[in-house]
């Protein structure tokens, strides 16, 4: 009855694995450092990671919109269902046509499925590629003045765990967002208020963003993919809030202001 959590050391995966472990459930983390190892880029690792697994939290790195993601999701889903997996919970991207193709693959797999479709993570500002810019006081991105309903990863984890462990979530697509729309300039203002120091947003070209991100240590392929997401997905298509957190959990989603206040110590200037 093992639950495989792909991306088990990532932002969503480790939170989900911790919650499942706290519930006393058998969990296997799917990551390159696990035993058995799992690597999206090495299909030879997939079968061992799936051995004895009945449920999977399915997250793709770096993003379902990246080239090759659909083929990997299709091949993995088919292998998982053939091996006896009965439940799939897919982390998907809101407003991403490529992600929706992967959603259909999971929905048509024959397994019980739940899709957790999300917008930009609040935790990107504390645990990933936007932490450095916040610490430096300047968030420079190729993003237009378009609002996004940033979502808390802890809300995502709670919904995914409910879908993996409770009845009533099979065949459901949950769109998860925060309760408010914020531009990146709004985010900078919220972070400034929470930290008590000036943090600004500056719009840059995609080329300028990629160059700076690579200089900070982000792999070029990931930087190019992120630049494409900023320029293509941030066009207003996601400028609305959804009620997926309340639908799944019966409570409201966490607000960005609460997130910023709770994490203010992380953003001490370096």
QUIZI-V306723 format. One record per backbone hydrogen bond with DSSP energy under -0.5 kcal/mol. CO is the residue of the C=O (numbers start at 1). NH is the residue of the N-H. E is the energy in kcal/mol with one decimal. If there is no record, write none. Layout:
((CO/NH/E) (CO/NH/E))
This chain:
((2/4/-0.5) (2/54/-2.4) (2/55/-1.3) (3/5/-0.5) (3/28/-2.7) (4/6/-0.7) (4/57/-2.9) (5/8/-0.6) (5/30/-3.1) (7/10/-2.3) (10/14/-1.9) (11/15/-0.6) (12/16/-2.3) (13/17/-2.9) (14/18/-2.2) (15/19/-2.1) (16/20/-2.6) (17/21/-2.5) (18/22/-2.2) (19/23/-1.2) (20/25/-2.2) (21/24/-1.8) (26/3/-2.3) (28/5/-2.8) (29/31/-0.9) (30/7/-2.0) (30/8/-1.3) (31/34/-1.2) (31/38/-2.3) (39/42/-1.8) (42/39/-0.5) (42/45/-2.2) (43/46/-1.1) (43/47/-0.5) (45/49/-1.4) (46/50/-1.6) (47/51/-0.7) (48/51/-0.8) (50/53/-2.3) (52/2/-1.1) (54/86/-2.8) (54/87/-1.5) (55/4/-2.7) (56/58/-0.7) (56/89/-2.6) (57/6/-2.3) (57/59/-0.8) (58/91/-2.5) (63/66/-1.8) (66/69/-1.8) (68/72/-1.9) (69/73/-2.8) (70/74/-2.7) (71/75/-2.4) (72/76/-2.8) (73/77/-2.7) (74/78/-2.2) (75/79/-2.0) (76/80/-2.9) (77/81/-2.5) (78/82/-2.0) (79/83/-1.6) (80/85/-2.5) (81/84/-1.3) (86/112/-2.7) (87/56/-2.2) (88/90/-0.5) (88/114/-1.9) (89/58/-3.3) (90/92/-0.7) (90/116/-3.3) (92/118/-2.4) (93/96/-1.2) (95/97/-0.6) (96/100/-1.9) (97/101/-1.4) (98/102/-1.3) (99/103/-2.2) (100/104/-2.0) (101/105/-1.5) (102/106/-1.9) (103/107/-2.7) (104/108/-1.9) (106/109/-1.4) (112/88/-2.9) (113/171/-3.4) (113/172/-0.7) (114/90/-2.5) (114/116/-0.5) (115/117/-0.7) (115/174/-3.0) (116/92/-2.9) (116/118/-0.5) (117/176/-3.1) (118/94/-3.2) (120/151/-2.6) (121/124/-1.0) (122/125/-2.1) (123/126/-1.3) (123/127/-2.9) (124/128/-0.6) (124/130/-1.7) (128/131/-1.8) (128/132/-0.5) (130/134/-1.6) (131/135/-2.5) (132/136/-2.1) (133/137/-1.0) (133/138/-1.6) (134/137/-0.7) (135/270/-0.5) (137/200/-2.3) (138/140/-0.9) (139/141/-0.7) (139/202/-2.5) (141/143/-1.3) (141/204/-1.9) (144/146/-2.3) (148/150/-1.2) (148/182/-2.5) (149/178/-1.4) (151/122/-2.8) (152/155/-0.8) (152/156/-1.6) (153/157/-2.7) (154/158/-2.0) (155/159/-2.2) (156/160/-2.7) (157/161/-2.5) (158/162/-2.0) (159/163/-2.4) (160/164/-2.0) (161/165/-1.7) (162/166/-2.5) (166/169/-0.5) (169/172/-1.5) (172/115/-2.2) (172/174/-0.6) (173/175/-0.6) (174/117/-2.8) (174/176/-0.7) (175/177/-0.5) (175/244/-1.7) (176/119/-0.9) (182/148/-2.6) (183/187/-2.4) (184/188/-2.3) (185/189/-1.9) (186/190/-2.5) (187/191/-2.7) (188/192/-2.2) (189/193/-2.2) (190/194/-2.2) (191/195/-2.3) (192/196/-2.1) (192/197/-0.7) (200/139/-3.3) (202/141/-1.8) (205/209/-2.4) (206/210/-2.6) (207/211/-2.2) (208/212/-2.1) (209/213/-2.8) (210/214/-2.5) (211/215/-1.8) (212/216/-1.3) (213/218/-2.3) (214/217/-1.4) (219/223/-2.6) (220/224/-2.7) (221/225/-2.0) (222/226/-2.6) (223/227/-2.3) (224/228/-2.0) (225/229/-2.1) (226/230/-2.7) (227/231/-2.0) (228/232/-2.4) (229/233/-1.9) (229/234/-1.0) (233/235/-2.1) (236/239/-1.6) (238/149/-0.5) (238/240/-2.4) (243/247/-2.4) (244/248/-2.4) (245/249/-2.7) (246/250/-2.2) (255/259/-1.9) (256/260/-3.0) (257/261/-2.3) (258/262/-2.1) (259/263/-1.6) (260/264/-0.5) (261/264/-0.8) (263/266/-1.7) (263/267/-0.7) (264/267/-1.2) (265/268/-1.0))
